[in-house]
Amino acid sequence: MVISLSNQIILLTGASRGIGKAIAETLGEAGATVALHYNFNKLEAEKIADRIGNHSHAFQADLSRPAEAVRLGEEVLAFYGKVDCLVNNAGIAESVSMEMGFEAWVESWQKTQQVNLLSAALLSKELLPAMIKNRGGRLIHIASRAAFRGDTPDYLAYAASKGGMVAMSRSLARAYGKQGIKSFVVAPGFTRTDMAQQFMDEYGEGYALNDIALSQLTEPQDIAPTILFLASGHMDHATGCSIDINAGSYVR
Ligand SMILES: NC(=O)c1ccc[n+]([C@@H]2O[C@H](COP(=O)([O-])OP(=O)(O)OC[C@H]3O[C@@H](n4cnc5c(N)ncnc54)[C@H](OP(=O)(O)O)[C@@H]3O)[C@@H](O)[C@H]2O)c1
């Protein structure tokens, strides 16, 4: 089977590093035009856009600010005239101890929900009307194993944000299917990126390795092909589903 995404415009958040970078490169190899979103890593996002070609372009937005998520959606729509697929990948995983004081705890919870959940919801909301007008579109949400298995107490806010993402994706799939919208969740386990490094610095690499059924930690390149397949349309009748990619660490 040859998968071609040429003629597809795909907005991918958090494309400058880690899982997002691998997804961008895989989508680009299949011919997609990728709107690469970044927050701080402009240079890297622009380099990836140049490498991919296909009129791919980098767009900045701080997704901890709701208005910026809306602006990002508007900017990308204005730039390309349409978006066929949105990949909500940008995310943060802050460790916030149960012993932390009220203000810092609330602040971290709010920031986590803004970046991981609210911005994903706002981008979906912003792009839906244009997708429906364009006879359909696909929403792919990168959640986490934490949404299903739960996480450690320090990552309560993170797990809750990803659980919210799953409920949102299922709702969108059920509500807008007749209008051509498909919505999917991909739920990675530990994947070797800056985000996982932060957890491994805290708990050790052995903790992550002991947890999985395979002998090697998942790499960003192990996640990207699933996104390509979902974006291709071959999985449309699985709309509403969640796909685990966690090296057998949580089988449900
Ligand atoms: N790595 C794992 O073990 C793992 C496991 C399960 C799920 N996930 C999920 O997979 C997704 C990607 O994770 P990753 O490991 O690739 O993360 P990462 O390496 O830490 O990269 C995070 C990406 O999100 C962007 N980002 C962070 N804060 C942002 C903000 N305030 N506004 C806009 N963009 C922001 C970053 O942009 P800049 O670099 O440009 O600032 C970067 O592109 C996340 O949703 C994460 O929850 C990861």
The ligand as an SDF file (V2000), in Angstrom:
LIG
                    3D

 48 52  0  0  0  0  0  0  0  0999 V2000
    7.2980   11.6220   25.6970 N   0  0  0  0  0  0  0  0  0  0  0  0
    6.4560   10.8320   26.3170 C   0  0  0  0  0  0  0  0  0  0  0  0
    6.8560    9.9310   27.0690 O   0  0  0  0  0  0  0  0  0  0  0  0
    4.9720   10.9940   26.1170 C   0  0  0  0  0  0  0  0  0  0  0  0
    4.1380   10.0040   26.6120 C   0  0  0  0  0  0  0  0  0  0  0  0
    2.7570   10.1150   26.4460 C   0  0  0  0  0  0  0  0  0  0  0  0
    2.2480   11.2100   25.7780 C   0  0  0  0  0  0  0  0  0  0  0  0
    3.0770   12.1560   25.3170 N   0  0  0  0  0  0  0  0  0  0  0  0
    2.4590   13.3190   24.6390 C   0  0  0  0  0  0  0  0  0  0  0  0
    3.0120   13.5100   23.3550 O   0  0  0  0  0  0  0  0  0  0  0  0
    3.0040   14.8960   23.0230 C   0  0  0  0  0  0  0  0  0  0  0  0
    4.4040   15.3230   22.5900 C   0  0  0  0  0  0  0  0  0  0  0  0
    5.2740   15.0850   23.6810 O   0  0  0  0  0  0  0  0  0  0  0  0
    6.8610   15.1180   23.5720 P   0  0  0  0  0  0  0  0  0  0  0  0
    7.3650   14.0780   24.4690 O   0  0  0  0  0  0  0  0  0  0  0  0
    7.2780   15.1380   22.1410 O   0  0  0  0  0  0  0  0  0  0  0  0
    7.1340   16.5360   24.2370 O   0  0  0  0  0  0  0  0  0  0  0  0
    8.4000   17.5170   24.1600 P   0  0  0  0  0  0  0  0  0  0  0  0
    9.5690   16.8350   23.5510 O   0  0  0  0  0  0  0  0  0  0  0  0
    8.5200   18.1010   25.5030 O   0  0  0  0  0  0  0  0  0  0  0  0
    7.8830   18.6520   23.1230 O   0  0  0  0  0  0  0  0  0  0  0  0
    6.8080   19.4490   23.4860 C   0  0  0  0  0  0  0  0  0  0  0  0
    6.3030   20.2410   22.2910 C   0  0  0  0  0  0  0  0  0  0  0  0
    5.1750   21.0180   22.7360 O   0  0  0  0  0  0  0  0  0  0  0  0
    5.4280   22.4060   22.5220 C   0  0  0  0  0  0  0  0  0  0  0  0
    4.9330   23.1920   23.6600 N   0  0  0  0  0  0  0  0  0  0  0  0
    5.2150   23.0420   24.9780 C   0  0  0  0  0  0  0  0  0  0  0  0
    4.6240   24.0130   25.7030 N   0  0  0  0  0  0  0  0  0  0  0  0
    3.9650   24.8050   24.8210 C   0  0  0  0  0  0  0  0  0  0  0  0
    3.1950   25.9920   24.9370 C   0  0  0  0  0  0  0  0  0  0  0  0
    2.9830   26.6110   26.1120 N   0  0  0  0  0  0  0  0  0  0  0  0
    2.6780   26.5310   23.8140 N   0  0  0  0  0  0  0  0  0  0  0  0
    2.8880   25.9540   22.6320 C   0  0  0  0  0  0  0  0  0  0  0  0
    3.6280   24.8460   22.4420 N   0  0  0  0  0  0  0  0  0  0  0  0
    4.1560   24.2820   23.5150 C   0  0  0  0  0  0  0  0  0  0  0  0
    6.9440   22.5540   22.4060 C   0  0  0  0  0  0  0  0  0  0  0  0
    7.2320   23.6920   21.6010 O   0  0  0  0  0  0  0  0  0  0  0  0
    8.6580   24.4950   21.6520 P   0  0  0  0  0  0  0  0  0  0  0  0
    9.7310   23.4620   21.7830 O   0  0  0  0  0  0  0  0  0  0  0  0
    8.7180   25.2140   20.3480 O   0  0  0  0  0  0  0  0  0  0  0  0
    8.6130   25.4310   22.7960 O   0  0  0  0  0  0  0  0  0  0  0  0
    7.3240   21.2190   21.7500 C   0  0  0  0  0  0  0  0  0  0  0  0
    7.2130   21.2920   20.3590 O   0  0  0  0  0  0  0  0  0  0  0  0
    2.5160   15.6290   24.2840 C   0  0  0  0  0  0  0  0  0  0  0  0
    1.1550   15.9440   24.1660 O   0  0  0  0  0  0  0  0  0  0  0  0
    2.7240   14.6070   25.3820 C   0  0  0  0  0  0  0  0  0  0  0  0
    1.8460   14.7850   26.4660 O   0  0  0  0  0  0  0  0  0  0  0  0
    4.4250   12.0840   25.4560 C   0  0  0  0  0  0  0  0  0  0  0  0
  1  2  1  0
  2  3  2  0
  2  4  1  0
  4  5  1  0
  4 48  2  0
  5  6  2  0
  6  7  1  0
  7  8  2  0
  8  9  1  0
  8 48  1  0
  9 10  1  0
  9 46  1  0
 10 11  1  0
 11 12  1  0
 11 44  1  0
 12 13  1  0
 13 14  1  0
 14 15  2  0
 14 16  1  0
 14 17  1  0
 17 18  1  0
 18 19  2  0
 18 20  1  0
 18 21  1  0
 21 22  1  0
 22 23  1  0
 23 24  1  0
 23 42  1  0
 24 25  1  0
 25 26  1  0
 25 36  1  0
 26 27  1  0
 26 35  1  0
 27 28  2  0
 28 29  1  0
 29 30  1  0
 29 35  2  0
 30 31  1  0
 30 32  2  0
 32 33  1  0
 33 34  2  0
 34 35  1  0
 36 37  1  0
 36 42  1  0
 37 38  1  0
 38 39  2  0
 38 40  1  0
 38 41  1  0
 42 43  1  0
 44 45  1  0
 44 46  1  0
 46 47  1  0
M  CHG  2   8   1  16  -1
M  END
$$$$
